[in-house]
Amino acid sequence: MKVKLLIPTLIAVLLAILIMPAASASKSSMIWGSDYDQPNAEISVANNVCTYIMTQMTTYMSYTWNYKSYGGTTTKSNVESLTSSCNNNYDASIVFYTGHGFEQYINGANRYHVYSTTSGAWNDDIQDSSIFTKTTAGTHYFEVIWACFQGNTRGYTNPSGNAAGMPYAWTQRNNLNSNGYYNNDGTAYCWIGFENVSPPLSDNTRYNSYTYGDFVKCFYYGLTALHKTVHDALDYASQLTFGVSAYDSTALHIGFWWHSGPTYGRQPGWMKVYGNSYRTLP
C-alpha cells in the first residue's frame, strides 16, 4: 500500500520538474558616449540618443542590468572595468558607443581606439587590445560603435602579439562575415561600425529633417519594441529616416562624404555590418 501511494507522488514530482521553466539567461546592456572634442550640437543629440536607447532597453527588454554613461563617467577605467564585469557575470551582453575614433600606427602596428571623456591621448583612450582582454568569455554578442575607423578591419593579431581591431576585441572573433547585412554567417555575433569616417549623429540624412541620431533611435526601436532582427531593424530605420525601401539604398551603405575640417578635408565613409544580422538582440 505504501508503495502504491508513493508512485503517484513520484509521478507528480517528475512532472513538476519537467514543466519547470528553465532559468532565464542573465543579460547586460552598456551605452557609452564621449563628449570630448565634440561641438555642443553633437553633445546634445548624442546624449539624447543614449538616453533613448536606455529607455528602450528598460521598457521593452528583460535585461538583468542596463547602464548608460554619457560624458564624465565614460573613462578608460570605467569602460574596461564594467566590460570585464559583464564578461564575468552575464550570459550575454550588448554595447553602444558614440564619440571620436582613430586608427594609429603605433610601435610597428595599426591600433584602434575610441575617445574616453578624459582626453584624446592614446593612454587615456579605450583601446582594442585592452578591450580584448576584458571580453574573453565571448559573450558580447552585439555592438554598435558609432565612431570613425573602427570598422576598417574585422581584426587580427598584430606583429606585437596584440589583438587589433574593435570587432575582434569585442567579439573575440576575427573572421566574422564581412557582409553581414546580406549573409547569415551562422554565428551569434553582429558588430556594426564604420570604415573610415562616421557621420555625426547631429548631421542630416537629407530626407526631410531627420538626423543620423533619428536613424539610430528608429533602429533601436525596431530592435526593442518591435523585436526585429538587426537586418530588418536597419531596413525599418532606413525607410523612416532616409525614405528608401531598404538599408542598402542609404548613404550609410553606399557611401557618404563628410568634411572633417581643414586638416583632413572631405573624407568618405561607410557603415559596416559584420557577422550575422539575421538575429534579434540576445
N, C-alpha and C positions, 0 to 999 in steps of 0.2 A: 504493500500500500504506500509506503513512504517513497519507494522508487517511482510509483505511478504519479505521485504528487510532484516529485522533483522534475519529471520530464517536461510538463507544461511550463514550469518556471524557467528551466534552462532554455526552452524554445523562445520564450518571451525575452530573455536576456540577449540571446543571439540576434533576434530580430531588431532589438533596440540598438545593438552595436552596428548592424548592417545599415540601418536607416539614419544613423547619427551623421549629421553633416560634417564634412571634413573641415579641419581648421583652416581658416582663410589665410592667404599669404599676407605677410606684412609688407607694406609699400611706403616709399617716401618720395616726396617731390621737393626739389630745391629750385628757387628762382633767384637769380643774381643779376645785379645791374651795377655797372661802374659809371659814375658821373665825372670821372677825371678827364679834363680837357674836352668836355662837351659843352656846346652852347646851351643857353637857357631853354630854347625851344625844344631841343632834343631831350634835355633832362626832364622837362615836363611831360612830353609824350612817352618817353621810355619808362618813367616811374609809373605813369598811368597804365601802360601795358602790363608791367609786372604786377601791379595791384589787381588788374583784371584777371590775369591768369590765376593768381592766388585765389580770387573769389570763385572762379570756375571750378578749380580743383576742390575747394572745400564744400561747394554747393552740390556738385554732381558726381564726384568721385569718392569712393570709400577708402581713401588712403590713410594709413596709420599716422603719418606725420607730414605736414606741409610747412614749408619755410620760405619766406620772402625777405630779401635784403636788397635795398637799392641805396647806393651812396656809402655812407661812412662805415658800415659793417662789412662791406664787400672787400675784405682784405685777403691777402695771400694765406695767412694763417687760419682765418675763419673758413675759407673755401676748402682748404686742404683738410682741416680737422673734421668738418662736417661731412665732407665726401668720404673720409675714412670711416666715420661713424655709420653712415648709410651702408657702406660696404660691409661692415661687420655686423650690423644689426637688422637689416631688412632684406627681404627676399627679392625685391625689385625696386629700382629707383629710376627717376627721370630728372632731367635738368634743363633749365632755360637760362641763357646768359645773354646780356646785351651790353655792349661797350666797344672800346677800341681793341683791335687785334693786330699782331705783327708776325712776320716771318723774318728771322735774322740768321745770318751766317756767323756762328759763334764757335770758336775752337775747332774749326775744320768741319762743321756740320750745320745743316739747317735746323733751326729750333723754332718752335711755335709757341706763342704766349698771348694772353689777353690781359688787359689792364685790371689791376685792382683799383681801389679808390685812393690808395696811398700815393702812387706816382706812376710814371711810365717807365721807371727804371727796371732793368731785367731782374734784379734781385728782389724787387717788390712785386713782381707780376706772377700771374697764375700760369705755370709752365707745363708743357706737355709731359715732360719726363717726370715731374713731381706728381701730377695727377695720375699717371700710370701706376705709381707705387701705392696709390690710395684706392684703386679700383680692382684689386687682384681677384676678388670673388667673381668678377664677370657678370654682375647683376645690375649694372647701369645700362638699361635697355633702350632708352630713348633720350636724345639730346637735341636741342636747337641752340646753336651758338651763333647769335646774330653779331658777328664781328668779322673784320677783314681777314683774309688769308688762311683762316683755319680749315678751310676745305680744299686747300691746294694739294693735299696728299691724303690718301687713306691711312698711311702710316707705314713705318718701317723701323728697324733698329739701325741707328746711325753708326759711323765708324768708332765713335766714343763708347759704344755699347749701351746708349740710352734710347728709350722709345722716342720716336719723332712723329709728330702729327697728332692732332686732337682726336680724330676718330679712333685711332689706335689707343690713345691714352684713356679715353672714357669707356670704350667697349672691350678692351683687351684683344681686339681682333684687327688685323691689318689687311684682311682680304675681303672686306665687305663688298658686296656688289657695287660697282661704280655707277650703275644706272638704276638705282633702287626705285625710282618713280615708276618705271616701266616693268621691272622684273622683280619677282619674289625669289630671293636667294636662299630661302628655306631656313634662315636664322631668325632668332627672336629680336634682332637688333635693327634699329633705324637711327641714323645720325644725319642731321641737317646743318649745313653751314655754307660758307661762301668761298668760291675760288676767286682769288684776287680781292677786289673791294666788296664791301657790303653797303647797301644804301642806308642812310639814316632813317630811323623809324618815323621821323617827322617829315620826310620827303613825300611828295605827292605821287600817287601811282599813275597820274594823268588820266584817271577816269573819275569824272565828277570831282568831288573834293576829298576823296579817300586818300589816306596816307598808308605807308607801309605798316605803321602801327595798327591801323584798322585791319589790314590783311592778317597780321598776327592774331589779333583778337578774334576775328572770324574763324581762323584756323583752329584756335584752341576751343572756341565754342563748338565747332564741329567735332573735335576730339572728345570733349567732355559731355556737354548737354545732349548731343546727338549720337555720341558713341560711334562715330565714323572711323574707318581706317585712316591712317596717315594719308594714303593716296587720295581717298575720297574727300578728306578734310581740306587737302590742298586744292582740289577742284572746287569745292564749295566756297572757300575763301576767294579763289580767283574769279569765280562767277560774280560774287558780290562786290569786290573791290577793284577788279580790272575790267569787268564787263565782257569777259570771254567765256567760252564753254568749258575750258579745262586749264589746268595749271601750265601745261606745256605750250600754251599760247601766250603766256605772260612774259614780260621783260625779265622777270626773275629767272626763268628757264632759258629763254632765247639769248639773253644778254642785255645789259644796260650800261650806260656811261654815267660816271659820277665825277664831278670836279672836286678833287681833293685838296685844292689850294695851290699857291704859286710854286711850291716845292716839287710836286709830282704832276700837276696838271690834270687833264682828263684821263680817267682810268676805267677800263671795262671790268665788269663783274658778272658772276653767275651764281645762282644758288645751286648747291649740290645736295642730292639726296642719296645717301649711301645705305646699303643693306636692304631691308625689307619694308617697303611702305605699305604692304598689304596686311598690316597688322594694326590692331587697335592699341590704345595705351594698356600697359600691363596692369 
